[in-house]
């Protein structure tokens, strides 16, 4: 599951498969760390294949979802598993740290 920045699309409300986690990536076009972390997140999510779906959300285009998930700064990554928050991280991180976070959550 993927959608382009900066717009939130209907996929943001789609129900994930029962065995699939969903990573919600909150960012903004004006955010420098988001521009460098976004491509890394895409590569890692792609490597995980169908274990995790990735939904990218621009906080300026989807402020209601940012409020709903308590996003106060970007980048923020929230991993949902069976509708519950399984992991959350604010700020950019290394590839190794990102892989560990996603592996533990999915």
C-alpha positions in Angstrom: 0.0 0.0 0.0 1.6 3.3 -1.1 0.5 6.7 -1.9 2.5 9.7 -3.2 3.3 12.8 -1.2 2.1 15.4 -0.5 -1.5 14.2 -0.8 -3.4 11.8 1.5 -5.6 9.4 -0.5 -8.3 6.9 0.2 -5.7 4.3 0.9 -5.1 6.0 4.3 -8.4 4.6 5.5 -8.2 1.2 3.9 -8.2 -1.8 6.2 -4.9 -3.7 6.0 -4.8 -7.4 5.5 -5.1 -9.3 8.9 -1.4 -10.4 8.6 -0.1 -7.1 7.4 1.2 -4.1 9.5 0.7 -0.6 8.2 3.4 2.1 8.5 1.9 5.6 8.6 4.7 8.0 7.6 3.9 11.6 8.5 6.1 14.2 6.8 6.0 17.7 5.2 7.4 19.1 2.0 9.2 21.8 4.0 10.9 19.3 6.3 14.6 18.6 5.5 14.9 15.4 7.5 11.7 14.1 5.9 13.3 14.5 2.4 16.2 12.3 3.4 14.3 9.8 5.5 11.5 9.2 3.1 13.5 7.4 0.4 15.2 5.2 3.1 11.8 4.3 4.5 10.5 3.4 1.1 13.5 1.1 0.4 13.2 -0.7 3.7 9.4 -1.1 3.4 9.8 -2.5 -0.1 12.4 -5.0 1.2 9.9 -6.2 3.7 7.4 -6.9 0.9 3.9 -7.8 2.0 4.8 -7.8 5.7 4.1 -4.0 5.9 2.1 -1.5 3.9 3.4 2.0 3.7 1.1 5.1 3.7 2.8 8.4 3.3 0.9 11.5 4.6 1.8 15.1 4.4 0.7 16.8 7.6 -0.3 19.9 5.7 -2.5 17.9 3.4 -3.9 15.6 6.1 -4.0 17.6 9.3 -7.0 15.7 10.6 -5.0 12.4 10.5 -2.0 14.1 12.1 -4.2 15.3 15.0 -5.9 11.9 15.3 -2.5 10.2 15.7 -1.0 12.9 17.9 1.7 13.9 15.5 3.4 17.0 16.8 6.6 17.0 14.7 7.9 15.4 11.5 9.0 13.0 10.4 6.9 10.6 12.5 6.5 6.9 11.8 3.6 5.0 13.4 3.3 1.3 12.7 -0.2 -0.2 13.2 -0.8 -3.9 13.7 -4.4 -5.1 13.9 -5.5 -1.5 14.4 -3.3 -0.8 17.4 -0.1 1.2 17.5 2.8 -1.4 17.5 5.6 1.1 17.2 6.1 4.9 17.0 9.2 7.0 16.3 9.7 10.7 15.7 12.7 12.0 13.8 14.9 10.4 11.2 16.9 7.3 12.0 19.5 5.1 10.5 18.7 2.2 8.2 19.7 -0.3 10.9 17.5 1.3 13.5 14.6 1.5 11.1 14.9 -2.2 10.2 14.9 -3.2 13.9 11.9 -1.0 14.6 9.9 -2.5 11.7 11.0 -6.1 12.3 9.9 -5.8 15.9 6.5 -4.3 15.0 5.6 -6.6 12.1 
